[in-house]
Amino acid sequence: MSFSTRIEIRVSDLDPQLHVTGAAYHQFADHARFACVQAAGVSVDELIASGLGPVNLETVLRFQRELRGGDTVDVSCAWQWGDGKTYRVEHVLTRADGVVAATVTNVSGLLDLAAPRGRPRAAVGGTREPSGVAGVAGRRAGSGGCRRIAGLCRWTAKG
């Protein structure tokens, strides 16, 4: 199953030529990831209270067609977990006419808010996490909240 959310372009998303700004594309992707996590039943407040915070490490935005004032855009989320301590979320921004306007790829991880900066959190239970990232409230990344995301969003293991 794939997750997608529809966003209406606001005046504040536009530049003087009535094109959507680059910053707005990033915000659309951020909004879609947050909506996906919430729809999967994961509480960001509980995640942070458990000592973990999401951190964005890299964002790549590829423009394909323009978005303009008055448009709506569907933003999808596809989560990919690899062998390291990070995960990737691929977003496709599709206009109402079916044309892909842009893709946004985020590489993120979960930061141990209690650890000194630059020190990764140790794997839970001495085993390597499928994603390499400690899970919600000390659980494996493949369980609990992350599993709820997997059930809602198109989730793929990087081979």
C-alpha positions in Angstrom: 0.0 0.0 0.0 1.3 3.5 -0.8 0.7 6.6 1.2 -0.1 9.9 -0.5 -1.5 13.3 0.6 -3.0 16.1 -1.5 -1.7 19.6 -1.0 -3.2 22.8 -2.3 -0.7 25.4 -3.5 -1.0 28.6 -1.3 0.0 32.1 -2.2 2.9 31.9 0.3 4.3 29.0 -1.8 4.8 31.2 -4.8 7.6 33.4 -6.2 6.9 36.7 -8.1 6.3 34.7 -11.4 3.6 32.6 -9.7 5.8 29.5 -9.7 6.1 27.3 -6.6 9.4 28.1 -4.8 12.0 25.5 -4.3 11.6 25.8 -0.5 7.9 24.9 -0.9 8.7 21.6 -2.6 10.9 20.7 0.4 8.0 21.6 2.7 5.5 19.5 0.7 7.8 16.5 1.1 8.3 17.2 4.9 4.5 17.5 5.3 3.9 14.2 3.5 6.4 12.3 5.6 4.9 13.7 8.8 1.3 12.9 7.6 2.4 9.4 6.8 4.0 8.8 10.2 0.9 10.2 11.9 -1.5 8.1 9.8 0.6 5.0 10.8 -0.1 5.8 14.4 3.4 6.9 15.4 3.5 9.8 17.8 6.4 12.1 17.1 6.0 13.5 20.7 6.4 9.9 22.1 9.4 9.3 19.8 11.1 12.5 21.1 10.1 11.7 24.7 11.8 8.3 24.3 15.1 10.1 23.5 15.1 9.8 19.7 14.6 12.6 17.2 14.4 12.4 13.4 17.2 14.2 11.6 17.4 15.0 7.9 20.8 14.2 6.5 20.3 14.9 2.8 17.6 16.1 0.5 17.7 15.9 -3.3 15.0 17.8 -5.3 14.6 17.1 -9.0 12.3 19.4 -10.9 10.5 17.9 -13.9 7.5 20.1 -14.6 6.3 23.4 -13.0 3.8 23.8 -10.3 1.9 27.1 -10.3 -0.6 29.0 -8.2 -4.0 27.3 -8.1 -2.5 23.8 -8.6 -3.0 20.9 -6.3 -0.3 18.3 -5.9 -0.3 14.7 -4.6 2.8 13.8 -2.7 3.6 10.1 -2.2 5.9 8.5 0.3 8.0 5.3 -0.3 10.2 4.3 2.7 13.4 2.3 2.0 15.5 0.8 4.8 19.1 -0.2 4.1 21.9 -1.8 6.1 23.2 1.4 7.7 21.9 3.8 10.3 19.8 5.7 7.9 16.6 5.4 5.8 15.5 6.9 2.6 12.1 8.3 1.7 11.2 8.8 -2.0 8.5 11.4 -2.8 6.8 11.8 -6.1 4.9 15.1 -6.5 2.2 14.6 -9.1 -0.1 17.4 -10.5 -3.9 16.9 -10.7 -3.4 16.2 -14.5 -1.2 13.2 -13.7 2.1 14.9 -14.7 5.0 14.4 -12.3 6.2 17.8 -11.3 9.1 16.8 -9.1 10.8 14.1 -7.0 12.2 14.6 -3.6 14.6 12.1 -1.9 15.3 12.4 1.8 18.0 10.5 3.6 17.3 10.6 7.4 18.0 8.8 10.6 17.0 8.9 14.3 19.3 10.9 16.5 19.9 9.8 20.1 19.0 13.0 21.8 20.8 12.0 25.0 24.1 11.0 23.4 26.9 13.5 22.9 26.8 14.8 19.4 28.6 12.6 16.9 28.0 9.4 18.8 25.4 7.0 17.3 23.1 5.1 19.6 24.1 1.5 20.1 22.0 -1.2 18.5 19.2 -2.4 20.8 19.8 -5.8 22.4 23.3 -6.0 20.8 21.9 -6.8 17.4 22.1 -4.8 14.3 18.8 -3.2 13.4 17.4 -3.8 9.9 17.7 -0.1 9.3 20.7 0.4 11.6 18.5 2.8 13.6 17.2 2.3 17.1 13.4 1.9 17.1 10.7 3.8 19.0 11.1 3.6 22.8 14.0 1.1 22.5 12.2 -1.4 20.2 13.7 -2.8 17.1 13.2 -0.5 14.1 11.2 -3.3 12.4 8.6 -3.4 15.1 6.1 -1.1 16.8 5.8 2.3 15.2 8.0 1.6 12.3 6.0 -1.5 11.5 2.9 0.7 11.5 4.5 2.9 8.9 5.4 -0.2 6.9 1.8 -1.3 6.8 0.6 2.1 5.6 3.4 3.3 3.3 5.1 1.5 0.4 8.1 0.0 2.2 10.9 -1.6 0.5 14.1 -3.2 1.7 17.2 -2.0 -0.2 18.8 -5.0 -1.7 
